[in-house]
Amino acid sequence: MRAIVYDRYGGVDRLRLAHVPVPTPGSTEVLIQVAATSINLSDWEGLHGSPAYARFGGLTRPHRKILGSDIAGRVVAVGADVTRWRIGDEVYGDTMPRLGGFAEYAVVPASALAEVPAGLALIEASTIPQAGAIALQAVARAKPGERMLLNGGGGGTGMFAIQLARAAGIHVTAVDNADKLAFMRELGADDVLDYRARDFTTTGPYDLIVDLVAARSVFAYRRALAPGGRYWMVGGTGRTILRVLTLGTLVGALSGRRIGVMAVRQGPEHFSPLAQRVIDGDVSVRIDRAFPLDEVAAALTHHGEGRALGKVVITPQGA
Ligand SMILES: NC(=O)c1ccc[n+]([C@@H]2O[C@H](COP(=O)([O-])OP(=O)(O)OC[C@H]3O[C@@H](n4cnc5c(N)ncnc54)[C@H](OP(=O)(O)O)[C@@H]3O)[C@@H](O)[C@H]2O)c1
């Protein structure tokens, strides 16, 4: 099969198209013919091996040679102990930490998958697992009427989180680069901030801050929180994680606030409720662009350049 592989951490020049054997599913796994794999920031992080947590399982070289975690496709083979899925089923899920979505076929644990519901296209389904699970769990931490700030709100997770928060009656301030401000307003953000022009920690105060790209000091986060407010780091620099887990916990406790890292629960029960919201018309999926398999490097560059309005998706079988 064709796959985009890499052997060393670095830029998109490390990626190459290769012909590799179709993987064989283990007894509790299924083999998927991949129709679509959406790009997440975690793919970029896995390519670069940065932040440090992206090297989990491969300190000096990537353990998994094929990136791509949010996949949708058809089941073409099942392991001996799999009873949930049959050949031909349309499924989607997050293959993290196994990865393998930037390929024509991928092996996935049967338990990581959900059935693609009627009314949802495979390409749309591929946008949901990782970003959807984060968005649902982040927004569930705010109550109606509260003020929530979403840092990095113009990306894949933000696309869902802004819409979910707005529908729940939460006041949303979304932060991203200037090219994404109109997009975030269109999704339902009440206020928007350009991170290159404004430090969000000097605004507020907020009841909930969800940070997808954390890189500031815990004192700055503390400053932006209302009494009883919560700051949750979802992604960001390795240094910031360490600070948040140590000093952040202390500063939060001493000031009547909470500052912590959000461990996102993954799996079908955590993302499939979002598919239903999409089918019901409460939440829309925005796909900025689809790229063929041999253009994964261009797709990652497009995502990384900060101009994508919505998800960027790879379609390994072609359009
Ligand atoms: N905690 C967990 O259990 C868990 C689980 C899964 C994933 N994650 C993490 O969750 C995050 C999910 O991100 P995603 O896939 O939604 O990312 P994404 O689609 O890349 O969106 C991130 C957005 O943040 C913007 N941004 C970059 N630097 C910024 C800054 N300094 N201030 C404000 N915005 C900034 C980006 O814009 P530009 O284009 O301008 O850079 C982009 O629009 C990742 O960090 C991933 O590692 C965490």
The ligand as an SDF file (V2000), in Angstrom:
LIG
                    3D

 48 52  0  0  0  0  0  0  0  0999 V2000
   -4.5000   16.9440   27.0820 N   0  0  0  0  0  0  0  0  0  0  0  0
   -4.7970   15.9010   26.3360 C   0  0  0  0  0  0  0  0  0  0  0  0
   -5.1460   14.8080   26.8510 O   0  0  0  0  0  0  0  0  0  0  0  0
   -4.7440   16.0140   24.8230 C   0  0  0  0  0  0  0  0  0  0  0  0
   -5.2280   15.0110   23.9930 C   0  0  0  0  0  0  0  0  0  0  0  0
   -5.1820   15.1970   22.6220 C   0  0  0  0  0  0  0  0  0  0  0  0
   -4.6470   16.3690   22.0900 C   0  0  0  0  0  0  0  0  0  0  0  0
   -4.1530   17.3080   22.9350 N   0  0  0  0  0  0  0  0  0  0  0  0
   -3.6140   18.6030   22.4620 C   0  0  0  0  0  0  0  0  0  0  0  0
   -4.7240   19.4360   22.1620 O   0  0  0  0  0  0  0  0  0  0  0  0
   -4.3180   20.4140   21.2160 C   0  0  0  0  0  0  0  0  0  0  0  0
   -5.3660   20.4130   20.1210 C   0  0  0  0  0  0  0  0  0  0  0  0
   -5.1260   21.3630   19.1940 O   0  0  0  0  0  0  0  0  0  0  0  0
   -5.9160   21.4180   17.7870 P   0  0  0  0  0  0  0  0  0  0  0  0
   -5.7420   20.1020   17.0920 O   0  0  0  0  0  0  0  0  0  0  0  0
   -7.2400   22.0030   17.9660 O   0  0  0  0  0  0  0  0  0  0  0  0
   -4.9380   22.4570   17.1110 O   0  0  0  0  0  0  0  0  0  0  0  0
   -5.0310   23.3270   15.7990 P   0  0  0  0  0  0  0  0  0  0  0  0
   -6.1420   22.8610   14.9270 O   0  0  0  0  0  0  0  0  0  0  0  0
   -3.6520   23.3980   15.2370 O   0  0  0  0  0  0  0  0  0  0  0  0
   -5.4180   24.7440   16.4040 O   0  0  0  0  0  0  0  0  0  0  0  0
   -4.5510   25.4630   17.2230 C   0  0  0  0  0  0  0  0  0  0  0  0
   -4.7660   26.9160   16.9320 C   0  0  0  0  0  0  0  0  0  0  0  0
   -3.9830   27.6840   17.8490 O   0  0  0  0  0  0  0  0  0  0  0  0
   -3.4470   28.8040   17.1700 C   0  0  0  0  0  0  0  0  0  0  0  0
   -2.2900   29.3160   17.8790 N   0  0  0  0  0  0  0  0  0  0  0  0
   -0.9720   29.0250   17.7100 C   0  0  0  0  0  0  0  0  0  0  0  0
   -0.2370   29.7250   18.5770 N   0  0  0  0  0  0  0  0  0  0  0  0
   -1.0880   30.4500   19.3200 C   0  0  0  0  0  0  0  0  0  0  0  0
   -0.9290   31.3730   20.3920 C   0  0  0  0  0  0  0  0  0  0  0  0
    0.2780   31.6760   20.8710 N   0  0  0  0  0  0  0  0  0  0  0  0
   -2.0240   31.9120   20.9420 N   0  0  0  0  0  0  0  0  0  0  0  0
   -3.2660   31.6080   20.4730 C   0  0  0  0  0  0  0  0  0  0  0  0
   -3.4890   30.7640   19.4380 N   0  0  0  0  0  0  0  0  0  0  0  0
   -2.4090   30.1840   18.8800 C   0  0  0  0  0  0  0  0  0  0  0  0
   -3.1260   28.2350   15.8120 C   0  0  0  0  0  0  0  0  0  0  0  0
   -2.9710   29.2960   14.8960 O   0  0  0  0  0  0  0  0  0  0  0  0
   -1.6350   29.5130   14.0300 P   0  0  0  0  0  0  0  0  0  0  0  0
   -1.9730   28.8300   12.7830 O   0  0  0  0  0  0  0  0  0  0  0  0
   -1.4730   30.9860   13.9670 O   0  0  0  0  0  0  0  0  0  0  0  0
   -0.4710   28.8360   14.6570 O   0  0  0  0  0  0  0  0  0  0  0  0
   -4.3300   27.3480   15.5400 C   0  0  0  0  0  0  0  0  0  0  0  0
   -5.3710   28.0600   14.9150 O   0  0  0  0  0  0  0  0  0  0  0  0
   -2.9340   20.0040   20.7520 C   0  0  0  0  0  0  0  0  0  0  0  0
   -1.9620   20.7770   21.4310 O   0  0  0  0  0  0  0  0  0  0  0  0
   -2.8010   18.5480   21.2050 C   0  0  0  0  0  0  0  0  0  0  0  0
   -1.4780   18.1500   21.4810 O   0  0  0  0  0  0  0  0  0  0  0  0
   -4.2120   17.1630   24.2760 C   0  0  0  0  0  0  0  0  0  0  0  0
  1  2  1  0
  2  3  2  0
  2  4  1  0
  4  5  1  0
  4 48  2  0
  5  6  2  0
  6  7  1  0
  7  8  2  0
  8  9  1  0
  8 48  1  0
  9 10  1  0
  9 46  1  0
 10 11  1  0
 11 12  1  0
 11 44  1  0
 12 13  1  0
 13 14  1  0
 14 15  2  0
 14 16  1  0
 14 17  1  0
 17 18  1  0
 18 19  2  0
 18 20  1  0
 18 21  1  0
 21 22  1  0
 22 23  1  0
 23 24  1  0
 23 42  1  0
 24 25  1  0
 25 26  1  0
 25 36  1  0
 26 27  1  0
 26 35  1  0
 27 28  2  0
 28 29  1  0
 29 30  1  0
 29 35  2  0
 30 31  1  0
 30 32  2  0
 32 33  1  0
 33 34  2  0
 34 35  1  0
 36 37  1  0
 36 42  1  0
 37 38  1  0
 38 39  2  0
 38 40  1  0
 38 41  1  0
 42 43  1  0
 44 45  1  0
 44 46  1  0
 46 47  1  0
M  CHG  2   8   1  16  -1
M  END
$$$$
